[in-house]
Amino acid sequence: MQSVVSLHPRQRIMRKLWSNPRFIVGIVVLGLTLFAAIGAPWLAPHPLGESELINRLCPPNAQHWLGCDMEGQDILTVMLYGSRISLYVAALTVALSLSLGTLLGLLSGYWRGWFDLVTMRIVDIFMAFPGILLALTLTAIIGPSLYTVVFAIAASGWTSTARLVRGQVLSVREREFVQASRALGASSQRLIFKHILPAILSPLVVHATFSLSSVIIVEAGLSFLGFGARDSVLTWGGLLGQASQVEMSQAPHLAVIPGLAIFVLVMALNLMGDALRDALDPRS
């Protein structure tokens, strides 16, 4: 049997991941959520937007497996279509915040000087405000919409990425392989994007995984407060917002089902992040 030491680093990482129960649980839950979101038009038991006031707040039954919301819509149908918005917002927000934060962190850590000073002071200012409060303020000013939510969350999310990348760059830029490339006449652009960036991808992947779970929670919070995406489809946070308008004893399913879905998905992403951190840690 091939020894672990003789394996390619990428093979060793994959072996560590697939032997980690946390990664398996996380990837299975995320895969099922993606499958439900993509297959919503075929998996939904009722047409989207179909509402019957006679079924308002009805408990789970044979016709409506998860019950109905305040408008008489089937909760399972709303959950399936709502997962599309939640995952789309999370993916787009993390992509934007990661791109901006990585670029500024790379330039700040590499060039240092006045650019580093100004960038880090801007980061300090943004991080002085709670992310949810800044997102609420921007959403209230611009107006609730899908892309306003993305912009509002990304406006504060890039700061942690920039600080992480800057710290990694300050360490990597002094290593021998970077110094050797610089001595051979490599340009700053080549040093940053061909040598430094690949060397810091591991912590970035872990950070992106944890950021996805954070964005899902913030988006659910904004929707719960009525500042989420104004669309024909309720998100999971929007269903929780409906639950706050009725007594728990009257419709417990309206709070428990979306709340449990958010909890399971966030826990799955956090488990994946923990497993990735262990597998990508060079000290292991």
Backbone bond lengths (Angstrom), bond angles and torsions (degrees), N, CA, C in turn:
res aa  C-N    CA-C-N  psi(-1)  N-CA   C-N-CA  omega(-1)  CA-C   N-CA-C  phi
1 M - - - 1.471 - - 1.518 109.80 -
2 Q 1.308 117.23 136.71 1.453 121.59 -177.19 1.516 110.59 -65.00
3 S 1.338 117.09 129.77 1.463 120.71 -178.79 1.509 110.37 -73.34
4 V 1.346 114.12 156.73 1.464 119.60 -179.55 1.514 111.12 -65.52
5 V 1.360 116.94 -34.43 1.463 121.05 -177.13 1.521 111.21 -65.55
6 S 1.350 117.32 -35.06 1.457 121.11 -176.77 1.521 113.15 -80.66
7 L 1.315 117.79 -6.70 1.455 120.42 -179.18 1.520 111.05 -74.22
8 H 1.327 115.47 152.47 1.462 121.11 172.47 1.535 108.45 -64.22
9 P 1.349 117.74 145.42 1.477 119.43 -179.25 1.527 113.69 -51.07
10 R 1.320 116.78 -39.13 1.463 119.16 179.75 1.530 111.05 -66.29
11 Q 1.331 115.98 -37.27 1.472 119.62 177.65 1.528 110.97 -67.31
12 R 1.340 116.28 -38.32 1.461 119.39 178.23 1.523 110.90 -63.74
13 I 1.332 117.02 -40.21 1.465 121.14 179.36 1.524 110.47 -63.53
14 M 1.347 115.86 -45.67 1.464 119.06 -179.38 1.528 111.12 -65.05
15 R 1.334 116.88 -37.21 1.463 119.57 178.19 1.529 110.34 -64.62
16 K 1.326 116.68 -41.36 1.471 120.02 177.95 1.523 110.94 -63.17
17 L 1.334 116.54 -42.07 1.461 120.18 -177.89 1.524 111.03 -64.16
18 W 1.335 116.47 -50.02 1.459 119.29 -174.35 1.520 113.27 -76.70
19 S 1.328 117.25 -7.27 1.462 120.49 172.66 1.527 111.60 -98.27
20 N 1.328 116.25 1.53 1.460 121.77 -179.27 1.530 109.37 -99.52
21 P 1.324 119.41 116.55 1.476 120.80 -178.56 1.526 112.83 -60.48
22 R 1.323 117.61 -31.24 1.463 120.01 179.90 1.520 111.24 -64.23
23 F 1.322 116.78 -41.06 1.462 120.03 178.49 1.517 110.85 -66.73
24 I 1.319 117.06 -41.41 1.471 120.73 -179.08 1.523 110.45 -63.02
25 V 1.343 116.39 -46.19 1.471 119.58 178.31 1.523 110.41 -61.65
26 G 1.330 116.97 -44.89 1.459 120.70 -178.52 1.512 112.87 -63.11
27 I 1.339 116.83 -45.47 1.464 119.98 -176.95 1.518 111.02 -69.81
28 V 1.337 117.84 -32.59 1.467 120.72 178.27 1.530 110.11 -67.60
29 V 1.335 116.73 -46.47 1.470 120.08 179.81 1.522 110.39 -63.72
30 L 1.340 117.22 -44.71 1.466 119.89 179.03 1.526 110.83 -64.11
31 G 1.312 117.15 -40.36 1.464 120.25 178.39 1.516 112.34 -63.26
32 L 1.335 117.57 -42.05 1.458 121.11 177.51 1.525 111.25 -64.50
33 T 1.338 116.54 -38.64 1.470 120.07 178.59 1.521 111.00 -65.56
34 L 1.321 116.40 -42.75 1.471 120.03 177.40 1.526 110.81 -64.29
35 F 1.320 116.72 -41.04 1.464 120.82 178.37 1.528 110.55 -61.93
36 A 1.343 116.84 -42.14 1.460 120.39 179.11 1.521 111.31 -65.97
37 A 1.344 116.49 -38.82 1.468 119.81 -179.22 1.524 111.23 -68.55
38 I 1.317 116.80 -45.10 1.467 120.32 -178.79 1.527 110.80 -69.18
39 G 1.323 116.13 -39.77 1.466 119.68 -176.92 1.507 114.55 -91.24
40 A 1.335 118.15 14.88 1.469 121.17 -177.38 1.531 113.42 -53.26
41 P 1.357 119.38 -43.97 1.478 118.15 -179.37 1.526 113.59 -61.47
42 W 1.328 117.18 -26.19 1.466 120.24 -178.44 1.525 112.10 -98.24
43 L 1.319 117.15 -27.37 1.465 120.65 -177.11 1.528 112.97 -88.09
44 A 1.327 116.85 -24.46 1.466 119.94 -176.59 1.525 110.53 -64.38
45 P 1.333 117.74 129.86 1.472 120.29 -178.10 1.521 113.52 -75.75
46 H 1.330 117.27 -17.66 1.468 121.28 -179.42 1.525 109.40 -134.57
47 P 1.329 117.37 154.24 1.462 119.84 177.07 1.529 111.26 -62.52
48 L 1.319 115.91 144.48 1.454 120.55 179.04 1.527 110.05 -66.20
49 G 1.309 117.69 133.41 1.461 122.74 179.40 1.510 113.94 90.45
50 E 1.326 117.17 -6.80 1.458 120.15 177.64 1.534 109.15 -72.83
51 S 1.310 115.38 120.66 1.466 119.63 -178.90 1.524 110.01 -136.28
52 E 1.309 114.21 140.77 1.457 121.54 177.07 1.525 107.76 -131.45
53 L 1.318 116.48 115.81 1.461 119.93 -176.33 1.528 112.26 -61.66
54 I 1.322 115.86 -23.06 1.464 118.28 178.84 1.536 111.00 -66.81
55 N 1.357 116.14 -23.08 1.466 121.15 179.53 1.536 112.25 -96.87
56 R 1.310 117.07 11.80 1.463 120.95 -176.51 1.536 111.00 -57.00
57 L 1.364 114.99 122.53 1.469 123.09 177.95 1.530 113.02 60.78
58 C 1.322 116.74 23.81 1.468 118.22 179.23 1.528 109.63 -67.31
59 P 1.318 118.52 143.66 1.469 121.72 179.72 1.528 110.51 -73.74
60 P 1.326 117.70 168.31 1.473 119.93 176.85 1.522 112.16 -54.50
61 N 1.316 115.80 134.53 1.462 121.27 179.74 1.522 109.05 -148.75
62 A 1.320 115.57 -173.71 1.464 119.70 -176.52 1.525 112.26 -65.32
63 Q 1.329 118.16 -32.66 1.465 121.39 -178.90 1.522 111.82 -84.18
64 H 1.315 116.16 -37.18 1.462 121.64 179.81 1.531 107.13 -123.48
65 W 1.329 115.81 97.31 1.460 121.35 -170.55 1.532 112.85 -60.14
66 L 1.339 117.00 -34.31 1.467 120.51 -179.69 1.529 112.12 -108.70
67 G 1.308 117.54 9.57 1.449 121.43 -179.13 1.517 112.52 86.17
68 C 1.336 116.00 -168.55 1.462 122.11 -178.46 1.526 110.33 -127.40
69 D 1.335 115.69 159.00 1.461 119.99 -179.81 1.525 110.26 -92.27
70 M 1.333 116.69 -165.66 1.457 121.23 -175.89 1.517 113.38 -66.85
71 E 1.336 116.07 -22.69 1.466 120.16 -178.97 1.521 111.93 -98.52
72 G 1.313 117.66 4.94 1.458 121.02 -179.68 1.504 114.20 82.30
73 Q 1.333 117.77 14.25 1.460 120.82 178.10 1.533 110.22 -84.79
74 D 1.308 115.05 148.11 1.456 120.58 178.16 1.526 109.29 -68.38
75 I 1.338 117.19 124.14 1.458 121.33 -174.88 1.525 111.43 -67.57
76 L 1.323 118.08 -36.55 1.462 119.87 178.73 1.525 110.76 -60.87
77 T 1.331 116.42 -42.94 1.466 120.13 177.39 1.522 111.01 -62.55
78 V 1.333 116.42 -44.79 1.474 120.54 179.92 1.524 110.08 -64.03
79 M 1.334 117.38 -40.03 1.465 120.74 179.90 1.527 111.50 -64.09
80 L 1.335 117.06 -41.32 1.456 120.29 -179.21 1.520 111.19 -64.98
81 Y 1.336 117.22 -47.43 1.457 119.87 179.76 1.525 111.78 -73.08
82 G 1.338 116.70 -33.21 1.452 119.71 178.71 1.517 113.02 -66.89
83 S 1.339 116.99 -29.75 1.462 119.52 177.72 1.526 111.30 -63.26
84 R 1.331 116.68 -28.75 1.465 119.71 176.96 1.523 110.93 -61.41
85 I 1.335 115.95 -46.81 1.463 120.34 -178.90 1.524 110.73 -66.27
86 S 1.325 116.66 -44.60 1.464 120.14 -178.61 1.522 111.33 -60.71
87 L 1.329 117.11 -46.24 1.458 120.29 -179.23 1.525 111.34 -70.38
88 Y 1.327 117.38 -37.17 1.469 120.56 179.05 1.518 110.87 -64.60
89 V 1.327 116.30 -45.88 1.461 120.45 178.34 1.519 110.66 -61.64
90 A 1.331 116.87 -43.86 1.464 120.73 -179.13 1.526 111.21 -63.19
91 A 1.338 117.05 -46.78 1.463 120.30 -177.46 1.523 111.25 -66.12
92 L 1.329 117.58 -45.25 1.459 120.66 -178.05 1.523 111.30 -67.55
93 T 1.326 116.82 -40.36 1.457 120.40 179.83 1.521 111.32 -64.42
94 V 1.327 116.82 -46.19 1.465 120.13 179.57 1.523 110.81 -64.41
95 A 1.329 117.38 -38.33 1.468 120.42 178.33 1.528 110.69 -61.99
96 L 1.344 117.15 -44.56 1.463 120.67 -179.79 1.524 111.68 -67.14
97 S 1.325 116.35 -49.52 1.464 119.46 -177.53 1.520 111.39 -65.84
98 L 1.345 117.46 -36.31 1.462 120.48 178.71 1.532 110.90 -68.14
99 S 1.327 116.34 -41.41 1.470 119.63 -179.41 1.523 111.15 -63.51
100 L 1.342 116.38 -49.69 1.462 120.16 -178.63 1.527 111.20 -66.68
101 G 1.340 116.46 -46.29 1.450 119.83 -178.62 1.519 112.63 -64.45
102 T 1.338 117.37 -39.38 1.469 120.72 179.56 1.520 110.82 -66.04
103 L 1.324 117.08 -44.21 1.466 120.37 -179.44 1.526 111.17 -62.43
104 L 1.330 116.84 -49.44 1.467 119.63 -179.42 1.528 111.17 -66.64
105 G 1.342 117.04 -37.72 1.460 119.32 178.27 1.519 112.50 -65.86
106 L 1.332 117.37 -39.40 1.459 120.98 177.30 1.526 111.38 -62.57
107 L 1.326 116.13 -48.81 1.463 119.87 -178.51 1.517 111.63 -66.73
108 S 1.339 116.13 -39.77 1.452 120.44 -179.01 1.520 111.62 -66.00
109 G 1.332 116.94 -45.37 1.463 119.79 -179.33 1.515 113.16 -71.87
110 Y 1.327 117.59 -29.79 1.463 120.30 -177.95 1.530 111.92 -81.60
111 W 1.342 116.55 -47.89 1.454 119.91 -175.58 1.526 112.94 -83.51
112 R 1.328 115.97 -31.58 1.469 121.99 -178.43 1.539 109.95 52.96
113 G 1.299 118.97 -146.75 1.459 120.58 178.21 1.516 113.17 63.45
114 W 1.329 115.48 -144.91 1.474 121.44 -175.25 1.523 111.55 -67.59
115 F 1.342 117.30 -34.09 1.463 119.36 179.88 1.521 110.18 -64.75
116 D 1.314 117.06 -42.53 1.464 121.73 178.05 1.524 110.28 -63.43
117 L 1.321 116.32 -42.69 1.467 120.64 -178.84 1.525 111.31 -62.04
118 V 1.331 117.21 -47.86 1.463 121.29 -178.49 1.520 110.88 -66.47
119 T 1.338 116.87 -44.60 1.466 120.37 -178.06 1.523 111.49 -62.61
120 M 1.309 117.03 -44.64 1.465 119.97 -178.23 1.527 112.26 -69.67
121 R 1.338 117.67 -30.47 1.472 118.95 176.33 1.532 110.17 -70.19
122 I 1.344 116.67 -35.86 1.466 119.90 175.09 1.524 110.05 -64.81
123 V 1.337 116.45 -41.53 1.458 120.84 177.34 1.524 110.33 -60.88
124 D 1.331 117.37 -43.60 1.466 121.04 179.27 1.525 111.46 -60.95
125 I 1.332 116.46 -39.73 1.469 120.40 -179.62 1.525 110.32 -64.70
126 F 1.339 116.59 -46.21 1.464 120.17 -179.47 1.527 111.43 -66.16
127 M 1.338 116.51 -37.46 1.463 119.62 -177.93 1.523 112.47 -76.41
128 A 1.335 116.59 -12.49 1.462 119.84 177.00 1.525 111.28 -72.03
129 F 1.353 116.67 -21.62 1.455 121.18 178.89 1.532 109.22 -98.62
130 P 1.320 118.24 137.31 1.473 119.89 173.23 1.523 110.58 -58.64
131 G 1.340 116.53 137.30 1.461 120.04 -176.21 1.510 113.26 -58.69
132 I 1.331 117.55 -41.98 1.459 120.83 -178.72 1.518 110.92 -66.29
133 L 1.354 117.14 -34.76 1.467 120.34 179.32 1.522 111.02 -68.81
134 L 1.334 116.53 -42.25 1.461 120.02 177.76 1.524 110.61 -64.83
135 A 1.326 117.19 -41.11 1.467 120.51 178.46 1.519 110.98 -63.93
136 L 1.328 117.42 -40.83 1.464 121.29 177.35 1.515 111.17 -61.86
137 T 1.330 116.62 -43.25 1.465 121.05 -178.57 1.523 110.92 -63.83
138 L 1.329 116.53 -47.84 1.467 119.88 -178.96 1.524 111.20 -65.27
139 T 1.314 117.30 -39.86 1.465 120.50 179.62 1.524 110.88 -65.79
140 A 1.330 116.60 -39.10 1.462 119.94 179.35 1.527 111.31 -67.50
141 I 1.340 116.97 -34.79 1.469 120.71 -179.13 1.524 111.20 -74.46
142 I 1.329 116.16 -48.49 1.470 120.62 -175.29 1.521 111.84 -79.47
143 G 1.333 116.02 -35.19 1.462 120.13 -176.80 1.515 110.41 110.56
144 P 1.338 118.21 137.11 1.467 121.50 -176.86 1.526 112.29 -64.14
145 S 1.304 115.80 130.20 1.462 123.33 172.33 1.520 107.96 -165.20
146 L 1.302 117.07 170.35 1.457 120.82 -176.89 1.524 110.97 -60.95
147 Y 1.335 116.81 -49.54 1.457 119.40 -175.24 1.521 112.03 -79.56
148 T 1.321 117.20 -21.06 1.463 118.90 172.07 1.514 110.26 -66.17
149 V 1.332 116.45 -40.70 1.464 120.74 177.27 1.530 110.29 -61.54
150 V 1.336 116.67 -43.84 1.464 120.88 179.00 1.522 110.32 -60.89
151 F 1.339 116.31 -47.60 1.460 120.43 -179.32 1.521 111.46 -64.49
152 A 1.323 116.70 -41.44 1.462 120.81 -177.30 1.527 111.69 -64.55
153 I 1.330 117.46 -41.33 1.468 119.97 -179.56 1.525 110.67 -74.48
154 A 1.348 116.83 -39.47 1.467 120.18 -179.91 1.519 111.65 -67.64
155 A 1.348 117.27 -26.52 1.462 121.24 -178.57 1.517 112.57 -60.82
156 S 1.327 116.55 -28.64 1.458 120.06 177.29 1.519 112.47 -107.01
157 G 1.338 117.35 -19.01 1.465 120.64 -175.32 1.519 114.03 -74.02
158 W 1.339 117.84 -23.99 1.460 119.77 -176.29 1.519 112.97 -71.41
159 T 1.333 117.26 -20.18 1.465 120.68 -173.40 1.524 112.43 -66.02
160 S 1.334 116.93 -43.59 1.464 119.44 -179.95 1.523 110.96 -65.40
161 T 1.347 116.69 -35.55 1.463 119.90 177.26 1.516 111.30 -66.06
162 A 1.342 116.58 -44.26 1.462 120.93 179.99 1.523 111.26 -60.94
163 R 1.329 117.41 -42.67 1.457 120.41 -179.90 1.534 111.27 -67.08
164 L 1.344 116.48 -40.92 1.454 120.37 178.31 1.521 111.51 -62.76
165 V 1.340 116.50 -48.43 1.460 120.95 -177.40 1.523 110.56 -64.95
166 R 1.315 117.29 -42.23 1.471 120.26 179.16 1.524 110.84 -57.65
167 G 1.336 116.91 -45.97 1.456 119.78 179.54 1.519 112.49 -62.16
168 Q 1.328 116.80 -39.49 1.458 120.44 178.54 1.526 111.28 -67.50
169 V 1.337 116.80 -40.26 1.464 120.81 -178.50 1.520 110.59 -66.11
170 L 1.327 117.65 -40.53 1.460 120.77 179.22 1.518 111.42 -58.93
171 S 1.337 116.30 -31.35 1.464 120.07 178.08 1.524 112.15 -81.38
172 V 1.336 116.73 -44.88 1.460 120.98 -174.36 1.525 112.10 -71.13
173 R 1.330 118.02 -34.70 1.471 120.88 -174.70 1.526 112.61 -63.04
174 E 1.323 117.72 -18.50 1.467 120.60 -179.54 1.530 112.59 -97.54
175 R 1.334 117.52 2.82 1.459 119.47 -178.14 1.538 110.80 -77.30
176 E 1.341 114.37 162.73 1.460 119.90 -171.68 1.522 112.83 -62.34
177 F 1.358 117.97 -41.09 1.466 119.27 -175.67 1.525 111.69 -66.91
178 V 1.333 117.50 -31.01 1.463 120.19 176.02 1.517 110.33 -73.66
179 Q 1.333 116.76 -43.03 1.462 120.28 178.64 1.526 110.86 -62.69
180 A 1.339 116.24 -37.78 1.466 119.34 179.21 1.521 111.06 -66.11
181 S 1.322 117.31 -42.04 1.467 120.50 178.65 1.526 110.91 -65.30
182 R 1.340 116.18 -38.10 1.458 119.35 177.54 1.525 110.75 -65.10
183 A 1.336 117.79 -39.56 1.460 121.53 179.45 1.524 111.59 -66.49
184 L 1.352 116.51 -28.66 1.467 120.38 178.54 1.523 112.46 -81.74
185 G 1.318 116.95 -0.21 1.464 120.99 175.17 1.510 115.42 95.52
186 A 1.321 118.13 17.06 1.465 120.48 178.51 1.518 110.17 -65.14
187 S 1.331 116.15 140.83 1.467 120.66 179.81 1.524 110.54 -73.40
188 S 1.335 115.26 163.68 1.462 119.73 178.80 1.522 111.35 -60.96
189 Q 1.341 116.63 -39.39 1.460 120.30 179.34 1.527 110.84 -61.57
190 R 1.327 116.65 -42.41 1.464 119.72 179.89 1.525 111.01 -68.34
191 L 1.322 116.52 -39.92 1.462 119.82 179.39 1.525 111.03 -62.09
192 I 1.338 116.33 -41.77 1.465 120.63 -176.04 1.519 111.43 -70.64
193 F 1.332 116.50 -49.78 1.466 120.16 -170.07 1.538 114.12 -94.31
194 K 1.334 118.11 -18.24 1.462 120.40 -179.32 1.525 112.98 -104.01
195 H 1.318 117.12 -21.52 1.457 119.32 -176.08 1.525 112.58 -120.35
196 I 1.322 117.36 -48.80 1.464 120.12 -174.61 1.527 111.07 -76.95
197 L 1.336 117.09 -48.90 1.465 120.19 -176.96 1.529 112.89 -58.38
198 P 1.350 120.59 -48.10 1.471 118.78 178.00 1.525 113.18 -59.95
199 A 1.331 117.36 -28.11 1.461 120.45 -177.41 1.525 112.71 -75.77
200 I 1.328 117.56 -16.41 1.469 120.19 -178.22 1.523 111.91 -113.03
201 L 1.330 117.68 14.30 1.465 120.57 -177.89 1.530 112.31 -68.05
202 S 1.326 117.65 -32.97 1.469 120.32 -176.81 1.525 112.21 -59.63
203 P 1.335 119.85 -53.72 1.470 118.28 177.75 1.519 112.76 -64.64
204 L 1.334 117.57 -27.26 1.467 120.14 178.07 1.526 111.21 -67.73
205 V 1.326 117.12 -40.16 1.470 120.96 178.76 1.522 110.15 -63.08
206 V 1.326 116.46 -44.52 1.463 120.51 178.33 1.525 110.61 -63.16
207 H 1.321 116.07 -43.79 1.464 120.68 179.78 1.528 111.26 -62.57
208 A 1.321 117.13 -38.92 1.471 120.89 179.73 1.519 110.87 -64.12
209 T 1.332 117.00 -38.54 1.468 120.51 -179.89 1.522 110.97 -63.96
210 F 1.330 116.56 -46.37 1.461 119.53 178.39 1.534 111.23 -67.77
211 S 1.328 117.16 -32.14 1.467 120.44 179.09 1.530 111.13 -65.43
212 L 1.334 117.11 -35.77 1.460 120.23 178.11 1.520 111.39 -58.94
213 S 1.331 116.64 -44.66 1.467 119.50 179.62 1.525 111.00 -66.35
214 S 1.336 117.33 -37.42 1.475 120.29 178.81 1.520 111.24 -65.08
215 V 1.335 116.80 -41.89 1.463 120.32 -179.41 1.520 110.93 -65.71
216 I 1.327 117.78 -39.00 1.466 120.86 178.53 1.521 110.53 -60.66
217 I 1.335 116.66 -40.85 1.466 120.40 179.15 1.525 110.89 -67.24
218 V 1.336 117.43 -44.32 1.472 120.43 -179.35 1.522 110.78 -65.16
219 E 1.342 116.90 -42.24 1.472 119.88 178.84 1.522 110.85 -63.02
220 A 1.327 116.45 -40.63 1.462 119.87 177.62 1.530 110.45 -64.26
221 G 1.334 116.57 -38.22 1.462 119.93 178.00 1.514 112.39 -65.14
222 L 1.331 116.96 -42.09 1.463 120.17 177.96 1.527 111.00 -64.20
223 S 1.330 117.22 -42.97 1.463 120.10 178.59 1.525 111.25 -65.91
224 F 1.322 116.34 -37.11 1.458 120.71 178.08 1.527 110.92 -60.87
225 L 1.339 116.37 -38.35 1.459 121.27 -178.55 1.531 112.88 -84.99
226 G 1.332 117.13 -1.70 1.463 120.41 179.14 1.509 114.58 89.63
227 F 1.345 117.54 12.92 1.464 120.99 -179.60 1.524 111.40 -110.69
228 G 1.307 117.20 17.43 1.456 120.51 -179.25 1.513 111.91 -82.48
229 A 1.332 114.40 -166.20 1.460 120.52 -179.51 1.526 110.59 -66.75
230 R 1.314 116.52 124.73 1.459 121.42 176.84 1.521 108.70 -84.60
231 D 1.292 115.70 92.91 1.461 121.52 -176.55 1.518 108.18 -137.24
232 S 1.320 115.38 172.26 1.462 119.45 178.59 1.520 111.58 -73.21
233 V 1.345 117.01 -12.36 1.453 122.02 -178.00 1.523 109.55 -107.01
234 L 1.321 116.03 127.07 1.458 120.23 174.48 1.520 109.90 -77.58
235 T 1.323 117.05 138.68 1.458 120.41 172.44 1.520 108.68 -86.16
236 W 1.327 116.01 176.98 1.458 119.93 179.35 1.523 110.65 -62.64
237 G 1.326 116.27 -37.92 1.459 119.56 176.81 1.519 112.11 -67.06
238 G 1.330 116.59 -32.71 1.459 120.06 176.73 1.509 112.58 -64.77
239 L 1.340 116.61 -38.23 1.470 120.11 175.55 1.525 110.90 -64.59
240 L 1.327 117.04 -38.53 1.460 120.04 176.30 1.523 110.61 -64.23
241 G 1.335 115.84 -34.82 1.460 119.42 176.40 1.518 111.90 -63.46
242 Q 1.324 116.69 -38.21 1.465 119.57 174.59 1.521 111.15 -63.74
243 A 1.334 116.09 -38.59 1.465 119.59 -178.37 1.521 112.08 -63.88
244 S 1.332 117.22 -27.00 1.460 120.01 -179.96 1.525 112.40 -73.54
245 Q 1.325 116.87 -12.11 1.464 120.77 -177.88 1.526 112.56 -93.00
246 V 1.316 116.65 -5.55 1.470 120.26 178.71 1.521 108.62 -128.10
247 E 1.306 116.33 162.91 1.453 120.49 177.88 1.523 110.48 -71.91
248 M 1.318 114.77 144.57 1.465 120.49 -178.26 1.520 111.34 -59.03
249 S 1.296 116.68 -38.55 1.463 119.97 -178.64 1.527 112.27 -69.51
250 Q 1.332 116.88 -21.47 1.461 120.32 -177.89 1.523 111.73 -78.43
251 A 1.335 117.06 -39.34 1.475 120.54 -179.10 1.522 109.20 -148.24
252 P 1.338 117.68 72.33 1.472 119.31 -178.32 1.525 113.36 -63.53
253 H 1.327 116.68 -29.49 1.455 119.59 -179.06 1.521 112.68 -64.01
254 L 1.330 116.79 -27.45 1.460 120.53 -177.53 1.527 111.45 -68.37
255 A 1.320 117.18 -26.29 1.465 121.11 177.80 1.523 111.83 -97.18
256 V 1.324 116.54 -38.51 1.463 120.29 -173.19 1.526 111.63 -70.12
257 I 1.336 117.54 -43.47 1.468 120.43 -172.80 1.524 112.22 -66.17
258 P 1.348 120.70 -55.21 1.472 118.30 178.39 1.521 112.75 -67.26
259 G 1.345 116.90 -34.31 1.455 118.81 177.72 1.514 112.11 -63.45
260 L 1.325 116.85 -41.25 1.464 121.08 178.33 1.524 110.82 -67.25
261 A 1.339 117.29 -37.41 1.466 120.65 179.02 1.526 110.74 -63.89
262 I 1.329 117.43 -44.10 1.465 121.11 178.03 1.524 110.30 -62.93
263 F 1.335 116.08 -43.88 1.469 120.42 -179.64 1.527 111.38 -60.57
264 V 1.323 117.32 -46.78 1.463 121.18 -177.17 1.524 110.92 -65.02
265 L 1.345 117.18 -44.08 1.463 120.03 -178.61 1.523 111.22 -66.37
266 V 1.324 117.67 -43.08 1.465 120.86 179.50 1.527 110.75 -65.19
267 M 1.332 116.93 -42.13 1.460 119.85 177.36 1.526 111.25 -63.02
268 A 1.330 117.20 -38.78 1.464 120.67 179.34 1.526 110.84 -63.31
269 L 1.332 116.94 -42.89 1.463 120.43 178.93 1.524 111.02 -66.05
270 N 1.318 117.16 -38.54 1.459 120.33 178.19 1.530 111.46 -66.95
271 L 1.328 116.38 -38.21 1.467 119.60 175.99 1.526 110.72 -63.86
272 M 1.332 116.47 -40.92 1.464 119.94 176.64 1.515 110.55 -62.62
273 G 1.329 116.79 -42.02 1.454 120.27 178.93 1.517 112.26 -61.85
274 D 1.329 116.90 -42.36 1.466 120.64 177.31 1.527 111.06 -62.05
275 A 1.328 116.30 -44.03 1.465 120.24 -179.39 1.534 111.24 -65.48
276 L 1.327 116.75 -41.55 1.464 120.27 177.98 1.524 111.14 -64.44
277 R 1.319 116.71 -40.28 1.466 120.33 179.11 1.524 110.91 -61.89
278 D 1.340 116.69 -41.73 1.465 119.79 178.79 1.523 111.44 -67.51
279 A 1.340 116.55 -40.91 1.468 119.77 -176.13 1.524 112.41 -72.93
280 L 1.339 117.31 -32.78 1.463 120.67 -176.14 1.521 113.07 -92.77
281 D 1.325 116.92 -2.71 1.454 120.20 179.60 1.535 109.32 -70.13
282 P 1.327 118.20 116.42 1.478 119.56 -177.28 1.528 112.55 -64.04
283 R 1.323 117.88 -23.63 1.467 120.71 -179.48 1.527 112.19 -71.40
284 S 1.347 116.11 -18.07 1.472 120.01 179.24 1.527 111.53 -85.64
